[in-house]
């Protein structure tokens, strides 16, 4: 194998590794936080989520 072919194979392997790691990093990254948009038709205020371990006011 010539030096030129060896360097080409190294470049191909390196680029494949970079593409694979960027793909994995994108998959493993936490999702973006999406804010609730107040719709014009919605009759009440949009409130933040609460602790789900507490019992709600209207729950049985």
C-alpha positions as a Markdown table, in Angstrom:
| # | Residue | x | y | z |
|---|---|---|---|---|
| 1 | Unk | 0.0 | 0.0 | 0.0 |
| 2 | Unk | 1.4 | 3.4 | -1.0 |
| 3 | Unk | 1.6 | 6.3 | 1.4 |
| 4 | Unk | -1.0 | 8.2 | -0.5 |
| 5 | Unk | -3.6 | 5.3 | -0.2 |
| 6 | Unk | -2.8 | 4.9 | 3.4 |
| 7 | Unk | -3.4 | 8.6 | 4.1 |
| 8 | Unk | -6.7 | 8.5 | 2.1 |
| 9 | Unk | -7.9 | 5.5 | 4.2 |
| 10 | Unk | -6.9 | 7.3 | 7.4 |
| 11 | Unk | -8.9 | 10.4 | 6.3 |
| 12 | Unk | -12.0 | 8.3 | 5.4 |
| 13 | Unk | -11.8 | 6.4 | 8.7 |
| 14 | Unk | -11.4 | 9.7 | 10.6 |
| 15 | Unk | -14.3 | 11.4 | 8.8 |
| 16 | Unk | -16.5 | 8.3 | 9.5 |
| 17 | Unk | -15.7 | 8.4 | 13.2 |
| 18 | Unk | -16.5 | 12.2 | 13.3 |
| 19 | Unk | -19.8 | 11.7 | 11.6 |
| 20 | Unk | -20.7 | 8.8 | 13.9 |
| 21 | Unk | -19.8 | 10.7 | 17.1 |
| 22 | Unk | -21.7 | 13.8 | 16.0 |
| 23 | Unk | -24.8 | 11.6 | 15.2 |
| 24 | Unk | -24.5 | 9.9 | 18.6 |
| 25 | Unk | -24.1 | 13.2 | 20.4 |
| 26 | Unk | -27.2 | 14.6 | 18.7 |
| 27 | Unk | -29.2 | 11.5 | 19.7 |
| 28 | Unk | -28.0 | 11.6 | 23.3 |
| 29 | Unk | -28.4 | 15.4 | 23.9 |
| 30 | Unk | -31.3 | 16.5 | 26.1 |
| 31 | Unk | -34.3 | 17.8 | 24.3 |
| 32 | Unk | -34.9 | 21.5 | 24.0 |
| 33 | Unk | -37.3 | 23.1 | 26.4 |
| 34 | Unk | -40.4 | 24.3 | 24.6 |
| 35 | Unk | -42.5 | 27.1 | 26.2 |
| 36 | Unk | -46.2 | 26.9 | 26.1 |
| 37 | Unk | -47.7 | 29.5 | 23.7 |
| 38 | Unk | -50.9 | 31.2 | 25.0 |
| 39 | Unk | -53.5 | 30.7 | 22.4 |
| 40 | Unk | -56.0 | 33.4 | 21.8 |
| 41 | Unk | -59.0 | 31.1 | 22.4 |
| 42 | Unk | -57.8 | 29.6 | 25.6 |
| 43 | Unk | -60.0 | 31.1 | 28.4 |
| 44 | Unk | -57.6 | 30.8 | 31.4 |
| 45 | Unk | -54.0 | 31.6 | 32.4 |
| 46 | Unk | -51.3 | 29.2 | 31.3 |
| 47 | Unk | -49.6 | 28.0 | 34.5 |
| 48 | Unk | -46.3 | 26.1 | 35.0 |
| 49 | Unk | -46.4 | 22.5 | 35.9 |
| 50 | Unk | -46.4 | 21.5 | 39.6 |
| 51 | Unk | -44.9 | 18.7 | 41.6 |
| 52 | Unk | -46.8 | 15.5 | 40.6 |
| 53 | Unk | -46.2 | 13.9 | 44.0 |
| 54 | Unk | -48.6 | 16.4 | 45.7 |
| 55 | Unk | -52.4 | 15.7 | 45.7 |
| 56 | Unk | -54.3 | 18.0 | 43.5 |
| 57 | Unk | -57.1 | 20.3 | 44.8 |
| 58 | Unk | -59.8 | 18.6 | 42.8 |
| 59 | Unk | -58.5 | 15.0 | 42.8 |
| 60 | Unk | -60.7 | 12.4 | 44.6 |
